[in-house]
């Protein structure tokens, strides 16, 4: 559990103690408890931590009751009256009763804690993904602009889109932001940074002043952008020790010298879905060289999304009539985009969590009914000697409250552990999960959940026990429980079993589906491939021939590493292939689709020997060779599904194919389809492969028996060729395919 979470929970538990004791020894008690937690975690792991929390809750509750009812002062003054002393006596009696039945207490608390913990975890997901997904000023009025066509394709906007949105009179702020990875040259070699590019209006949209210095001026946006930057607060602290004299320092970014003009707050970030926190901020070039920026706009007060969309439709129509642009602008609320991949699985997880909580509550009600029946004679004796129904009900209610309080505390701990595990195990595609926290709202929901659960499902056994007639029990006519109680317990048991089967069926279905997806044949040697992403900086290698020579040297050195069998070069790597789209046509074949609907094909630019290197089967024809580089029109290789789709009447090898109105390209080979995205909802588009242009390779795919072991040696090999060439990423391809199933694994984890 996080340091601040332990502090908050322990402070809440110490409220059981008198104020004087808390003030004098509270901090020391927390330190002692932390030491005990660390010791238990080292010795026995998670079970030891859970037991330590249970003991702490029990000790603080028992000590607090004894001190408040026996000592004068702040606690005693409030309980001197007869009524308050009665409550205190009943509370101590409830604690003693639970201590005498440790098996019942542990099972009841554990059952309820499991349901409450799952509910709190789900509440944290719901809070950060659905209710409050965007930490940005006026996020409910924030929209994102996209370019779209009648065919339904949506692409990132450009600066023309931003200017058109600005010309509308329905927004009070419009800004553009882009992003890319940059290399910071340091004495220890290149260090990769996440850079965000922003225009001069972005600080207005974000509404945050810089911590130090200033933001960019309008003149610094001109052309390709001035060589100035802002440090993020995180990088400022990590790399510069929060030095206030950092302003004016020069950093070498991608081979150029940039001057630090400010430090941005860590809360300043782009509001887009899954955007990583920036390390540095750069000016967005006004010449459009930063392709595909995101455009955000904030609606004016009182303006609806429909009204803004109608205004943009009018501006798009005017631009189309003047032949300026055939693209239309689509506005989408940012809240609806953030976590969109997670909202559907969250609904399934919510249903499962509701079932689990209901099962836990029914189980608790059954336990309390059975315990009540077992104690009927004890209750009857006490009633016979003068104990009133109110006193008996109060004692039982306090027992339920103790169970609920302990279960809520343990549930909070379980939820904190679950959220920590989620953040630690989340893949890169789900950065949004980094914001999962047990904030005060979620903690309050946990306490309310525990209270409501105990009151609702403890009411049945409470009513049954207090309405039992002492004479009937002592006369042994109801010694095993009356017929109504037996019928109620049987009904609860039937309901619990039915709900358990429903939850089990749901979990089995999810896990089975995930297993089937993971066992799918990817069409290549996934378990024996290492994917290495490098970057050949243009400032270091300004011409294609130089980049190709450096790439060839890296490839040759890597090929001589022990255990490396083959090395393939490509522009992308499965399961992150590129996409080609346009009107697809095969020479001499019946056209597929219509002229208005562009075809979509997964694709990649690959070097010679690529298919043999990654284990993708060549079905017919040949692989690319070195002679294919630079040839116009370039030869193509299709996947089996593409060949069957566009050449239904004959062999694709020897035929010609084109996208759009360009040249006809000869088909020289057909390869086996691969699992292009690695996800469960892979659209299974046909696949197209083209020769890699000279010097354009950025991916090395190494075939070896132990990809994980080899990853650590790659950086050394690349640095020996040129220390300014950064290795952006080196991961086994099996890891990439596993991460592609992030959403499905998240569902399985939540249901588990």
N, C-alpha and C positions, 0 to 999 in steps of 0.2 A: 504494500500500500504506500502511496506517496507520503512524503514528510508532512505536507500541510493537511492531508486527509487524516493521518493519525492524530495530529494536533487537535483538529476540530472534533473528531469523534471522542477522543479522551476527555477533552474539555466538557463536552456534553454529558459524558458519563459522570464526571466529577460534580455535576450539579446535584447529585444525590447527597453529597456531603454538606455539612454546615459551612456557611460563608467564612467563618473565622478559620477553619481548618483548610479550606481551599486557598485562601489568601496566603496562609503561612507556609503551606507545604505542597500546593498544587503543581508548581513547576518541577519540584524535585520528584514528585510522584510520576510525572510524565517521563522524566529522564530515566527513572528506574524501570518504568514499563517499557521504554524503547530498548533499553539494554536487554531486558528479558525477551523482547520480540526478536532482536538480532541473535541472541543465543539460541532460541528455539528454532529460528529459521536455519541456523547453521547446523544444529544437531539433528532436527527431525523434519525440516522443510515446511511445506504448507500445512500438514496436520498439526505440527507443533505450534505454528502461528495461530491457527484456529483455536487450539486448546488454551493458549495464553490469553486470547481475547475472551473466551468463555469464563475463565477464572477471574479475569479483571472485572468483567461485568458483574459477576456474582459477588465478589468481594466488596466492590464499591456499593452495590445495592444493599447488601447485608449490613455493612459498616454504617452506611448513611442512616438506615432505619434505626439501628441501635443508638447512635449518637443523638439523633434528633429527638428520640423519645425518652432518653435518659438524662441528657444534659440540659441545664438552663441556658438561657441566652436566646439567640436569634431563632434556633430551631425549636427550643423548648417552649418559648413564649407562644408560638403558634399552635402548640398541641397540648396545652395544659387543660383545656376543657375536656369534659367527659366524652363528648362525641369524637374529638380528634384523637384522644387516647384509644378509643374503641377502634378507629380506623387503623391506628398504628399497631395495635394488638393483632388485628385481623391480617395486616400486611406481614407481620412476623410469622403468624400462623401459616399464611400462604407459602412463605419461603421455607418454613420447616416441612410443610406437607410435600413440596416439590423435592426437597432434599431427601426425604424418606423414600421417594419413588424416583430414583435417578434414571431408571430405564424409561419410564413414562415421560419424564421431563425432557430427556435427551431426544426421544423420538418425536415428541410434540414440537419442541423447539426446532429440531432439524428439518422436519417436514414443512413447517411454516416458513423457516428461514430460506429454504430452497425456493419456494414460491415467491416470497418477497424479493429475494435477490434477483431472480429472473425478471420480475416486474420492474425493479429499479434499473436494471441494465437496459431493458427495453425502453424505459422512460428516458434514459440518457440518449439513446439512439434517436428516439422520436423528437426529443428537444433539439438536437443538433442537426438533424437531417430534414425534418418537416417543419417544426414550429419556429426555430431560430437558426436557419442554415447559413445566414450571411451576417458576419460581423462587420457591418458597414452602415454609415449614417443613412437614415431614411431608406433602408433596404426594401421596404414594401413598395416604394415608388421607383425602384431601380429596374431598368430594362436593358437588354442587350440587343444590338442590331445585327441582322444577318442579311446576306445577299441570297436571293432565291430566284428560280425561274419556274415557268409553268410546269415543267417536267417534274418538279418537286425537289430538285437538288438544292442544297443549302451549302454555301461556302462562307469563309470568313470575309468580313467586309474589307474595304480599302479606305484610303483617306478621302476619296470622293464620296463614299457612303457617309463618313463622319461629317463632311461639310454639308451634305444634303440634310442630314438629321439636324445639324446646327441651324439650318435655314428655317426649320419648322418653328412655330411659335408656341409649342406645347411642352417644351422642356426648359428647365431653368439651369441645367448644366449638362454638357456633352463633352466626353473625353475619350481618347483612344490610348490603348496600351498594348504593347507587344512583348515579346520575350525571346531570349535565346541563351545558350550557354556560351560563356566567354572564358578565355584562358588568361589568368593573371600570372605573369612571369615573376617568380620569386627566386631567392637564392637556392631553395630546395627543389627547383623545377616548376613546371606549370601547375597551377592550382585552378581547378574548374569552379566557376561561380555561376549561379543562376542570376541572370541579369534581366531586369524589366525595363522596357523603354516606355516613356510616358510623354505626353504632350503638355503644354503649359496649363491646360485646363484641368488636368487630373487632380492636382492638389485641391482645387476648388470643389471637385466632386467628392474627394475623400474627406475634406473638412478638417485636415490635420496639419498643424504647423510643423516645420522641421525642428528636431532637437537642437541642432547646431547649424549655423550658416543659413543658406537660402535654397529655394527651389530654382529650377531652370527658368531663364528668361525666354521671351518669344524669339529674340535674335539667335539664341543658341539652338533653336530648332531648325534654322534655315539650312537648306541644302542637305548634306548627309549628317548634319548634327555636329555641334561643337564637341571638342574632346574634354568634357567635364562630366563629373559623376557625383552621385550621392551614395554614401555608405549606408547600409542598413544598420540599425542599432545592434543587431546580433553580431555582424562582422566587425563593427567598430569595437565592441567589447572583446571579441575573441582574438582578433588579429592585432588590435592597436591598444588594448588595455584601457579602453574608454578615455584615451588621451584627448583633452579638449583642444590641443594644438594640432590636431590632424588636418584642419582646414589649410588648403594650399599645398598639401603634399601631392606628389606625382606617383601614379600607379601605371605600370605597363600592362595594358589590356589589349590582347590580340596584336601585340607588336607595336602599338601606339601608346604614347604617353597621355594619360588622362589626369586632370587636376580635380582634387576633392573640393567641392564647394559647399557641402552640407552633409548632415547625418539625418536620416529619416527615422521616425519612430517605428518600433517593431510592430505596432498595430496598423501601420500603413501597408496595405497589400491590395492586389487586384482582387475584385470580388467574384471572379469567374469560378466555375466549378472545378475544384481540385487544383487550383493554381498554387504552386509552391511558394513559400516565403522567399522573397528576393534577397540576394546578397548585396547587390548594388543596383542603382537606378541610373539609367542613361537617357539622354534626350531622344525622342522619337523623330527620326529623320523626316523632314518635310518633303523630300524628293521621292518618297514611296519605296525606298530601298529596303525598308523593314517590311517584308511581305506578310500579309495576313494579320494585321493588328485586330484586336478586339475593340469594339465601339460600345461604350456604356452611356446611358442617358438617364437623367432623373426627371420624372414627370413633374410638372408644376402642380401645386396644390389644387385639388378639385378636378384635375384632368384625368380621365379614365384611360385605360389601355386601348379600348375600342376607339375613343376619340383620337388618340395619338396615331393609331394605325390608319384611320381614315385620312388624317392629314398627310401621312407619309405616302399613302396610295395616290393621293392627288399630286404630290411632288414627283413620284415615280412615273406617273402617266405623262406629266409635262416633260420629263427628261426623255422618255421614250419617243414622244412626238417630235422632239428636236434632235433625235438620233444621238443624244449624248450617252445613253446607257439603256440596255435592254434588261438590266437586272432590276428586280423589285426588292424593297426593304421589308423585312419581317422583324417585328418587335416581339421579344419574349421576356417575361419577367425572370430576373436572375434567380429569384427564390425557387422557381419551378425547374431551373436547370441544375442547381446545386444538388448533388446527391440523387439525380434522376435515375441512375442505374440502381440505386439502393432502395427506392421507395416501394417498388413492387415486392422485393423479398422482405422488406420490413413489414408489409401487410401480412404475409404468411407467418413471419416470426411473431407478430402481434397476436394472431389467432392461437398460435402454439403456446405463447406465454399466458394468455388468458385461460387456456385449458389447464396448463400446469398450476396456475394459482388456484383455479377452481377445484382441481383435484386435491391440492394441499389443504384447502379450507374444508372440503368435505371429509378428508381424512382426519383433520383436527377435530371436527364436530363429532365424528364417530368415536375418536379416542376419548373425548370429554364425556360423551354419553356412557361409554363403557366404564370409565372411571367413576362417573356418578352412580351407576348401578352397583359397582363394587363397594361404594361407600354409603349405600342407602341405610344400612343399619346404624352406622356411626352418626349419620345425619338425623335419623329417627330418635336415637338416644338423646342427642343434644336438644332436639326439638321438644322431647318429652320432659326434659328437666328445665325448660323455660326459654331456650334460645328461640327468638322470633324468626319469621321468614326473612325479614329484612336483614338481620345479622347474618344468616346463612347465605343469602344471596350476595351480600357484600363481601364475605370471605371468598366465595367462589369467583366473584367478579375480579377481585384483586389477584387471585391466582391466575386468571386468564390474562390480566394486564401484565403480570410479570412474564408470562410466557410470550406475550406479544412484544414486550419491550426487548427481551433478550433476543427473540427471533429477528426483530427489526435491526438490532445492532449487528448481529451476525450477517443478516441479509445485506446490510450496507458494506460490510467487509467483503462478502462474496462478489458483490457488484463492482467494488473497487478493483478487486483482483481480475475480474472478467474484462473490465474496461482497459486495465493496464496490459493484459494479454492481447487484447484486440489492437491496441496501438502498437505494441511491439511486433506483432505478426502481420500487420497489414501490408499489402504489396504497394508498389509505387502508384498503381492506378487508383488507389482509394486514399489519397492524402486527406480527404475530408475527415476521416476517422481520427486524425490527430487531435481534433478539437473535442473529442469525447471527454467529459469531466463529470464528477459528482459535485455540481454546483449547488448553492443553497436551495434553488427551486426543486431540484431532483431529490435532495435530502429531505426536504419538507414533504415531498410526495411519498417518500419511503415511510416516514413516520405516520402520515395519514393513512397509508395503505395498511400498515400494521394495526393501527387503532381500529379502522373500519372492519378489517378482517376479523379481529378478535371479538368486537362487539356484535357483529352480525352472526358469525358462526358459533359464538359462545352463548348466544341467547337461547338456542334450543335446549342444550343440556341444563342451562340455568333454570329455565321454566320447568323442565321436567323434574329436576331435583327438588325445587322449593315447593312444588305442588303435591308432592308425595305425602300421603297421610301416615303419621308415625305409627298409629295403631295397626295399620295393614302390614307395615314392614315388620314390626316387633312380633306380630302374630304369624310371621313367616308366610303370609299369603302373597307377598310380593317380593320375596327374598331374592328372586332371580330376575326382577324387573317386570313391569306390567306389559300387557300385550301391545299397548300403544308404543312404548319405547322400543320394544323388539321390532315391531313393524317399521318404525322410523329408522332404526339402525340398518335394517335389511334394505330399505329403500335407498339410504345413503350409500350403502355398499354397492348396490347394483349401479347407481349413478356413477360412483367412483370408478368401477371396473369399465363401464361403457366409455367414459371420458378417457381413461387410460389407454384403452384400445384405439380410440380415435387419434390420440396424440402419438401413440406408437406407430400407427399406420402412416401418419403424416411424416414422422421422422424416418421410417423405413423407406418411404417413397423418395424423400429427398436424398438420403444417403445412397440408395440404389441408383438413382439418376446420376448422382455425382460419380459413383463408381463406374457406371456405363460410359460416361463422358471421358473419364480419365483413362479408361481402358481402350479408347478409340485409337485406331492405328493412325498416327500422324503422317505417315507416308515418307518418313525420313528417319535417319539414325539419331533420334533425339537424345538418348542416354549417352551417346559417345561424342557429342559435339560441344565445343566451347565457343560462345559468341563473344567476340572482342570488337568494341566500337572505338575507333580512333578518329583523330581529327588532324588533317594536314593543313595547318594554317596558311592562308594565301599570302600573308605578309612574309612568311618564311620560304614558301614555294610559289612564286608568282605565276609560273607557267605550267601547263599540264604535263610537259615532259619531265620537269623536276619532281612534280608530285608522283608521277608514275614510277620514276626511278627510286624514290624513297619508299614507295609502297612495295616495289619489287624486292628491295633489299630487306625490308621487314619480313616479307613473306618468305624469303629464302632463309633468313636466320631462324624464323619460327619453325620452318620445316625441318631444320636440323636439331631441334630440341628433342631430347629422349622421349619416346612415347608418341610423338606426333606422326601420324600416318599420311594425312593430306591437309592442305590448306586451300580453302576456297575464298574468293573475294567477291563482294557484292555491295550494292547500295543499301539494302535493307536485309533484315534477318527474320525468318519465321520465329514466332507467330506475329510479326509486325510488318507484313508486306505493304507495299504501296498500292495505290489504286489508279487505274486508267479508266477514263470514261469518255464517251463520245459515240457517234453513230458507227457501229461495227458492221463490216461488210466483207464477205468472202467472194473472191472473183469466181464467177460462173456458178454460184450457188443461189438458192432462193433466199432473199433477204429475211432476216429474223427481226421481229418487232416492227416498229414503225419509225418514220423519220423524226417524230417529235420526242420520242423517248430514248435518251442516250443509253448505251449499254454500259455496264459496270463490270470491270475485270480486276481481280487482284493481280498484282504484278511485281516484278523485280528486275533490276538491271544487274546482270551477273557476268563474271569473268569466265575465261576458259576453264573447263574442268569442274565447274560449280556443282553440277548434278551428281557426278561421281563422288565429289568431295563430301557432300552432305548425305549421300545415300538415297537420293531421290531417283527412282527408276526411270531410265530412258526407254520408252516403249517402242518407238520407231524413229528412224532418222539418225541424226548425229547431234553432238553437243556443239557449243560454240568453240571456235578456235581463235588464236591470236590474229589470224587474217581477217576475222569478222569485225575487229575494232576499227571504227572510222569509216566503214563501208556504207555507201548510200545507194539505194535504200537498204537499211540494215536488215539482216535476216531475223526472223521471229521463231520462237519455240512456243507451242501451245500445250496446255494440259489436256488430258483425255476428255474432260467435260467440255472444254472449249472446242476441241476438234469435232466432237460429236454434235455440238450445237450449231457450229457454223459450216461444217462440211458433212452434212448428213448423207450425201450421195457418193462419197468416195473418201480416199485417203487424203488427209490434210497435208502430208509431206509432199512437197512439190507444188502445192497450191499457193495462192497469194491472198493476203489479208491486209486490211487497213482500218484505222480508226479516224473518223472524220473525212475530210476531203483531200488528205495528203496522198503521198505515194503508196503504191502497192508494195507490200513487203513479202518476200518469199518465205515460206514455212519450211524450215530445215529439220524440224524434229517435233516429237510429241512425248511428253513426260507424264508420269503418274501424278494425279492430283494430290496435294498435301493439305493438311489441316491448317488453313491460312491464318486464322485468328486464334485458335486454341480455346475459344469460348464455346459454351453450350449452345448459344444461339448464333453460331457461325452461319452467315447467309449463303455460303457455298457458291460464291460467284466463280465463273470460269477464270482460268489463270493464264497470264501472258508474260513471257520472258523476252527481254531484249538484251543485246550486248552492252556491256559496261563501257562508257566513254573513258577515254584516256585520263588518268589522274582523278577519277571521280569515286573510286572505291573508298568506303569508310567502314566496312565491316569485314572482319576476318573470321572465318568459320573453320575451326580447327577440329579435326577428327582424331580422337585419342581415347584410350581406355579409361583415363582418370581425368575428366575435365576440371574438377574442383581443384585438384593438386596443381595442375598446370597454370591456373589463373594467376597465381602469385608471381610466376616467373615472367609473364608477358610484359609487365611494366618495365622490368629491367632490360629486356631485349629491345623494346621500343626506345628506351632512353639511350641505349648504346648507339642506336642509329642517329638520333637527334633528340636532345633533351627538351627541345621546345615542342615536340609532338606529344600531346596529352592522350592518355588512354582514358576515355570517358567511362567505359564500362567493360567488365569482363565477367561474364556469368555463364554457367552451364545452361545449355538450351532447355534442359529439363526444368530448370528454375523458371525460365521465361514462360514455358507452357503451363507450369503450375500457377504462376501469377495471373495468367490469362483467365484462370477459373476463380478469380478472387471473389466475385459475387456469389458463385455457387458455394465456395468454401465458407463464406461468411454466413450463408443461410444454414449450412450444416452445423457450424459452430454455435449459432444462436439456438438452434433446435436441440443441440447436444447438451 
